[in-house]
Amino acid sequence: MYVRDDIDFLNFIPKQVSDQTKLVAFDIVSLYTTIPHNLGMEAISDWLSKNLELLGSRFYQMFVIESLKTNLENNIFVFNNKYYNQRKGTAMGTKVAPTYATLVLAYLETILYKRLQEEDIAFALYVKENWKRYLNDCFIFLERPIEDLIRFEKILNSLHKDIRFKMQVSNTELPFLDILLIKQTNI
């Protein structure tokens, strides 16, 4: 599911794919600034409830939630000498932003897998094994009919009204992270 960097992704790339395999990348549009606070809080609460042991005795779950809420709701910035309070999303460049966005997307991926299982268990397993994500960039080698890809994109874009996945598809080559993937026919 989650890849640490381009080297980790390279380790995932299969040695061979069929001629029908599509290279599919998804970029989540303006992710940091579009995560609604309620979705973020829901995702973090869900993660904390499943990983309470990671907090140890030093912090309580409510302290983490309230601290994050304070951080999100009091993000002030200046543009053209005018002050603004960011009402949605998290500020890019802050230390919390990548972790926050990653946990929100992981939460949405659990919803994705549940929805896929409701429709097609085999496809849900296929996606779970082959879907790779680095922050807001996602990739899958898709060896399924184009109808499955269209349905998959529709499901992704229905996970939350504010989170949009922009798809790129190619049968031959596609950039992902710092890698240009090129599918070659047997020589």
Order of alpha helices (4+ residues) and beta strands (2+ residues): alpha-beta-alpha-alpha-alpha-beta-beta-alpha-alpha-beta-beta-alpha-beta-beta-beta
